[in-house]
């Protein structure tokens, strides 16, 4: 019976571990589609503080996330990522960058600014292979369910090419529902009671 209890306890631990497995989603940001209107703080202005106004926006990619903490990394090459979205070009020339913004759709305020247009390369590979892009990682904490807008940093996207793929991973472990906890604990309690009764009967039988 001790073995059964140990097995159930191990199953409980495993189920909790699986419930905390991070969920990820890829967001593809098309540089030829997304941006914001002139003067809207999406032209590569460096070091915009969180909460800065950005907008009006042009065709942002959108994602609604639950409250929690998230990690944002470069999603190039991952399943679901557009294979051409490793960096993007602006002005119709050979000016390639890796830069994006994540904005609260409800308030149009800045949440995350990835790079700031400081690094311009002659080729897409040059921009994509820079250490900043390859190793990019930032965190975002949402206090309530939030719709996010994703754009490239440009106020005239129509002569652009390429884009950026981001990997958004939840780093918040979901809490099991109360009913799940109750069922698990009831199972442990029931087995424990059964074990004690069996031990008593074996002693007096």
KALIN-V899107 format. One record per residue. N is the residue number from 1. PSI is psi as a letter, one per 40 degrees, with the letter a starting at -180 (* if undefined). OMEGA is omega in whole degrees, -180 to 180 (* if undefined). Layout:
n=[N;N]
psi=[PSI;PSI]
omega=[OMEGA;OMEGA]
This chain:
n=[1;2;3;4;5;6;7;8;9;10;11;12;13;14;15;16;17;18;19;20;21;22;23;24;25;26;27;28;29;30;31;32;33;34;35;36;37;38;39;40;41;42;43;44;45;46;47;48;49;50;51;52;53;54;55;56;57;58;59;60;61;62;63;64;65;66;67;68;69;70;71;72;73;74;75;76;77;78;79;80;81;82;83;84;85;86;87;88;89;90;91;92;93;94;95;96;97;98;99;100;101;102;103;104;105;106;107;108;109;110;111;112;113;114;115;116;117;118;119;120;121;122;123;124;125;126;127;128;129;130;131;132;133;134;135;136;137;138;139;140;141;142;143;144;145;146;147;148;149;150;151;152;153;154;155;156;157;158;159;160;161;162;163;164;165;166;167;168;169;170;171;172;173;174;175;176;177;178;179;180;181;182;183;184;185;186;187;188;189;190;191;192;193;194;195;196;197;198;199;200;201;202;203;204;205]
psi=[d;d;d;d;d;d;d;d;d;d;d;d;d;d;d;d;d;d;d;e;h;h;h;i;i;h;h;h;h;h;d;e;d;i;a;i;i;h;e;f;f;f;f;e;h;i;f;h;i;h;e;i;h;h;i;i;i;h;f;i;i;i;h;h;i;i;i;a;i;i;h;h;i;h;e;h;e;i;h;e;h;h;e;e;g;e;i;i;i;i;e;e;a;f;g;h;i;g;i;i;i;h;i;h;d;d;e;f;i;h;d;h;h;h;a;f;e;d;h;h;i;e;i;d;d;d;d;d;e;i;d;d;d;d;e;h;h;i;i;h;h;h;e;i;h;h;h;i;h;h;i;i;g;i;e;g;e;e;e;i;i;a;a;h;h;i;h;h;h;h;e;h;h;i;h;i;i;d;d;d;d;d;d;d;d;d;d;d;d;d;d;d;d;d;d;d;d;d;d;d;d;d;d;e;*]
omega=[176;179;178;179;179;180;179;178;178;178;178;180;-179;-180;178;179;179;-179;-178;179;-175;175;-175;176;177;174;178;-179;-177;-177;180;-176;-171;177;173;-176;-176;-179;-176;177;175;-179;179;178;-173;167;173;-178;172;-179;178;-180;177;178;-4;-175;177;173;-179;166;-175;177;176;-178;175;175;-179;180;-176;175;-177;179;177;-178;-178;178;-179;178;-180;180;174;-175;179;-177;177;175;-178;-175;178;179;178;-179;-178;178;-175;-178;172;-174;-178;174;172;-170;173;-175;-176;-174;-176;178;-177;173;180;173;-180;-174;-178;176;-178;-174;-178;-176;-179;-179;177;180;179;179;-177;-175;178;-176;-178;-179;-177;-174;-173;175;175;-179;180;178;179;-179;179;177;-172;171;-178;173;179;180;167;-173;178;179;175;-174;-165;174;-179;176;179;-179;-179;173;179;176;-179;-176;176;177;178;179;178;179;179;178;179;-180;178;177;-176;-180;180;-178;178;178;178;-179;-179;179;179;179;179;-180;-179;179;-180;179;-179;-179;-179;180;-175;-177;*]
